[in-house]
Amino acid sequence: MGKPLINTKIIQITSGRGPAECCWVVAQILKHFLEAVNSKGIDYKILQREKGIENMTLHSVTVQLKGNNLSRFLSQWTGTIQWIGTSTFRPQHKRKNWFVGLYEIRKSEQFQILEKDITYQATRSSGPGGQHVNKVSSAIRATHQPTKMQVLVMDSRSQHQNKKIAKARLQEKVAEVQLEALQSGIKNQWKNHLSIERGNPIKVFKGKDFKRNTIVKDFKKQRCALKNELRNQLKN
């Protein structure tokens, strides 16, 4: 049997245009979500957090996941999440149902640059070090061809060492730009999610302790209907 396929996905938990209470729910959902991620042995990296107005709240958070069977795992989380409880910030508020969204971000960007996409050019170092440095072309200019981004490294007198440093810095620079583009894409994508679906939550939590709420009301109705049907049959 072959090894399980390891893939990468990016999700965002967001309050949409919800108030501070929804931002509080986002922070709580993040804790529960990461606990579930860890229990499944999935690696994660938080790419972006947007804090809410109140302390300990998040307007949104973007998380990168890496592991196998991610689609199956996310199918249990992706969608609208409901919290039933009294507002922490407005205890007299009549509203008891608060909704946030957890969605997968479809991405085309790759956060890992390839060696074949980098070109290196040796150049003479300049600055402190004087004539001894300038005698050797030890500095390295690295260019990421797909994005045309460049870095110049002259940290070491070793060309080989500067090349390694250049690749690492170029990776950081490209990833930073790609993340900015991803975040911009998230905002554009959220134009389609400004109205979070409230009718069919994928998960329901309740109370200040944020316990999972097992939804049994639909099954209860079915059981009652079956009982009534059985009674009617016995009467006849």
C-alpha positions in Angstrom: 0.0 0.0 0.0 1.2 3.5 -0.8 1.7 6.3 1.7 -1.4 8.4 2.5 -1.6 11.6 0.4 -0.5 14.6 2.4 -2.3 17.8 1.3 -2.6 21.4 2.4 -5.7 23.4 2.9 -6.4 26.9 4.2 -9.5 27.7 6.2 -10.9 30.9 7.7 -13.1 31.3 10.7 -14.9 34.6 10.5 -17.6 36.7 12.2 -18.6 38.2 8.8 -20.2 41.5 9.7 -21.3 40.1 13.1 -21.0 42.2 16.3 -18.5 41.7 19.2 -20.4 38.6 20.4 -19.7 36.9 17.1 -16.0 37.9 17.4 -15.9 36.2 20.8 -17.4 33.1 19.3 -14.7 33.1 16.6 -12.0 33.0 19.3 -13.8 30.1 21.1 -14.3 28.2 17.9 -10.6 28.5 17.1 -9.7 26.8 20.4 -12.1 23.9 19.8 -11.0 23.6 16.1 -7.3 23.4 17.0 -8.0 20.8 19.7 -9.7 18.7 17.0 -6.8 19.3 14.6 -4.3 18.2 17.2 -6.3 15.1 18.0 -6.2 14.1 14.4 -2.5 14.6 14.1 -2.9 17.4 11.6 -0.2 20.1 11.4 -1.4 23.7 11.4 0.0 27.2 11.1 -1.9 30.3 11.8 -1.4 32.6 8.9 -3.4 35.7 9.9 -5.4 37.0 12.9 -7.6 40.0 12.8 -8.5 41.1 16.3 -11.9 42.2 17.3 -12.8 45.4 19.1 -13.1 43.7 22.5 -10.3 41.9 24.4 -10.0 38.2 23.6 -12.0 38.4 20.5 -11.2 37.7 16.8 -12.9 39.2 13.8 -11.3 36.4 11.7 -8.4 33.9 11.7 -6.8 32.1 8.8 -5.2 28.7 9.4 -3.2 26.5 7.1 -3.6 22.8 7.6 -1.4 20.0 6.4 -2.2 16.3 6.7 -4.2 13.5 5.2 -8.0 13.1 4.9 -8.4 16.8 5.3 -11.5 16.9 3.2 -13.2 14.4 5.5 -12.1 16.2 8.6 -13.3 19.6 7.3 -16.6 18.3 6.2 -17.5 18.1 9.9 -16.6 21.8 10.4 -17.1 23.7 7.2 -20.2 25.9 7.2 -22.2 28.0 9.7 -21.5 27.5 13.4 -24.1 28.5 16.0 -23.6 29.5 19.6 -26.5 29.7 21.9 -25.9 31.9 24.9 -26.2 35.3 26.6 -23.9 38.1 25.4 -20.8 38.6 27.5 -20.7 42.3 26.5 -24.4 43.1 26.6 -26.1 40.9 29.2 -29.4 42.6 28.8 -29.4 41.9 25.0 -32.4 39.7 24.0 -30.6 37.9 21.3 -29.4 34.4 22.3 -28.3 32.9 18.9 -25.0 34.0 17.3 -23.6 32.7 14.1 -20.1 32.6 12.6 -18.6 30.9 9.5 -15.8 28.4 8.9 -14.9 28.2 5.3 -12.2 26.6 3.1 -10.2 29.2 1.1 -9.6 28.0 -2.4 -6.1 28.9 -3.3 -3.8 28.6 -6.3 -0.8 30.2 -4.6 2.0 27.9 -3.4 3.8 28.9 -0.2 6.9 27.0 -1.2 9.2 28.3 -3.9 11.0 25.8 -6.1 14.8 25.8 -6.7 14.3 25.7 -10.4 12.5 29.1 -10.2 15.4 30.8 -8.6 18.4 32.3 -10.4 21.6 33.3 -8.6 24.1 35.9 -9.6 27.4 36.4 -7.9 28.4 40.0 -7.4 31.0 42.0 -5.4 30.2 42.8 -1.8 30.1 46.4 -0.8 30.0 48.3 2.5 32.0 47.6 5.7 34.9 45.2 5.1 36.9 47.4 2.8 39.1 46.1 0.0 39.3 42.6 1.4 35.6 42.0 0.7 35.6 43.6 -2.7 38.3 41.4 -4.1 35.9 38.4 -4.3 32.5 38.2 -5.8 31.0 36.6 -2.7 27.7 38.5 -2.5 24.7 36.7 -4.1 21.7 38.2 -5.8 18.8 35.8 -5.9 15.8 36.3 -8.2 12.5 34.4 -8.0 11.6 34.3 -11.7 7.8 33.8 -11.5 7.4 37.0 -9.3 10.7 38.8 -10.3 11.4 39.4 -6.6 15.0 39.8 -5.6 17.2 39.7 -2.5 20.9 40.6 -2.2 22.9 38.8 0.5 26.5 39.7 1.6 26.4 38.4 5.1 29.3 36.0 4.7 32.5 35.8 2.7 31.4 32.4 1.6 29.4 32.5 -1.6 27.8 29.1 -0.8 26.6 30.4 2.6 25.3 33.6 1.1 23.4 31.4 -1.5 21.7 29.5 1.3 20.8 32.7 3.2 19.5 34.2 0.0 17.1 31.3 -0.7 15.7 31.5 2.8 15.1 35.2 2.6 13.6 35.0 -0.8 11.3 32.3 0.5 10.1 34.6 3.3 9.7 37.6 0.9 7.7 35.6 -1.6 5.5 34.0 1.1 4.8 37.4 2.6 3.6 38.7 -0.8 1.6 35.6 -1.5 0.0 35.8 1.9 -1.0 39.4 1.3 -2.5 38.3 -2.0 -4.3 35.5 -0.3 -5.7 37.8 2.4 -6.9 40.1 -0.4 -8.6 37.2 -2.1 -10.2 36.2 1.2 -11.8 39.7 1.5 -13.0 39.4 -2.0 -14.3 35.9 -1.4 -16.2 37.2 1.6 -18.3 39.4 -0.5 -20.2 36.2 -1.2 -20.4 35.3 2.5 -21.6 38.6 4.1 -24.9 36.9 4.9 -24.0 33.8 6.9 -26.5 31.0 6.5 -28.3 30.6 9.7 -30.8 27.9 8.9 -28.6 24.9 8.9 -25.5 25.1 11.2 -22.9 22.4 10.9 -22.2 22.6 14.7 -24.0 24.1 17.6 -22.4 25.2 20.9 -24.1 26.6 24.0 -23.4 28.4 27.3 -20.3 30.2 28.6 -18.5 26.9 28.8 -19.1 26.4 25.1 -20.3 22.9 25.3 -21.3 21.0 22.2 -25.1 21.0 21.8 -26.4 17.6 20.6 -29.3 18.3 18.4 -31.9 15.7 19.0 -35.1 17.7 18.4 -35.5 16.4 14.8 -35.2 12.8 16.0 -37.5 13.4 18.9 -40.2 14.6 16.5 -39.7 11.5 14.4 -40.0 9.2 17.4 -43.2 11.0 18.5 -44.6 10.6 15.1 -43.8 6.9 15.0 -45.3 6.4 18.5 -48.5 8.1 17.4 -48.7 6.1 14.2 -48.2 2.9 16.3 -51.0 3.8 18.7 -53.3 4.6 15.9 -52.6 1.2 14.3 -53.2 -0.6 17.7 -56.6 1.3 18.1 -57.6 0.1 14.6 
